[in-house]
Amino acid sequence: MKPKIGITMGDVCGVGPEITARALASQDVLSIARPCVIGDAGALARARDIVGATFDIVKFAPGEPVPETGDGVVACADLGLEVGALPFGHVDGRAGAAAFHFLKTAVEMVQAGRIDAITTAPLNKEALHAGGYHFPGHTEILAELTGTENYSMMLATPTMKVIHLTTHVGLIEAIRRITPDRTYTVLRLAHETLERAGQKRPRIAVCGINPHAGENGLFGNGEEEEKLVPGIARAQRDGIDASGPFPADTLFYRANRGDFDVIVACYHDQGHAPVKVMSFDEGVNITVGLNGGIIRTSVDHGTAFDIAGKGIARAQSLEAAIRYAAELAPSSSPA
């Protein structure tokens, strides 16, 4: 059985509903997954018409089993929030609050066995805060909802993967948060995630914090030796193929040519910038380490308010996220 993938439509004032509608019309997606939408049926219908798709929509309550649908029919868990007519391209607290509840419902559905994995369209952080939910983004919401302490963000592209020691914090705070324990934990999460996906003994390389990875104390104050090296050594003792720290300015080139399977980035932009330059349209965000083995994948782009509602947003990243969710999902549930 193809896995059931719950797609949250994100902020309805952005491109989330449009790219969702495009993905649902893709035979490549339908050949590998049984998708259902978690959001607002009105927003989905509006997006369907904007992009010129022709599928019908069957609404159901989130507490009910996902209805089986045939070709040309999409199931939508409608939360009854009535946000489908909000104007495109504007920060709106109602849309931000709805995006939170779409995600919360998806977590409840996967915990109940009604879906096998979650794929998320983008939310807008300003709208999320305006709606009363003060989280940096999807990853932190998921950690809170699942009671998870040790988690990380992994970016996946066709040629390489990047996992982060820190993400949505300022640079000074990011360096403070890096510890040998955190380094070890993220190395273990990367190793376990790729092994579950069928990759035996993945090769993991760690970026340095400072230019040239400190160059033997020439740059920085010994952060590599203090914060990274002990965690790498511990991982190696556990049989994990971890190495580094390496200079970040050459490591991504080496990974892109195939020397490593996944890079550990120390902070947000160290990992995100190279990935988006190399593969903006096909990048996928994967949350790893969630309690209960919950699989969550996402697009690696934002709500794109400037083009929302114009029918020109591309769905390649969302389609790739659905593919990863289908690959990583456990065996499909009967519910």
Buried (B, 14 or more C-beta within 10 A) or exposed (E): EBBBBBBBBBBBBBBBBBBBBBBBBBEEBBEBBBBBBBBBBBBBBBBBEBBEBEBEBBBBEBEEBBEEBEEEEBBBBBBEBEBBEBEBBEBBBBBBBBBBBBBBBBBBBBBEBBBBBBBBBBBBBBBBBBBEBEBEBBBBBBBEBBEBEBBBBBBBBEEBBBBBBBBBBEEEEBBEBBBBEBBBBBBBBBBBBBEBBEBEEBBBBBBBBBEBBBEEEEBBEEBBBBBBBBBBEBBEEEEBBBBBBBBBEEBBEBBBEEEBBBBBBBBBEBBBEBBBEBBBBBBBBBBBBBBEEBBBBBBBBBBBBEBBBEBEBBBBBBBBBBBBBBBBBBEBBEE
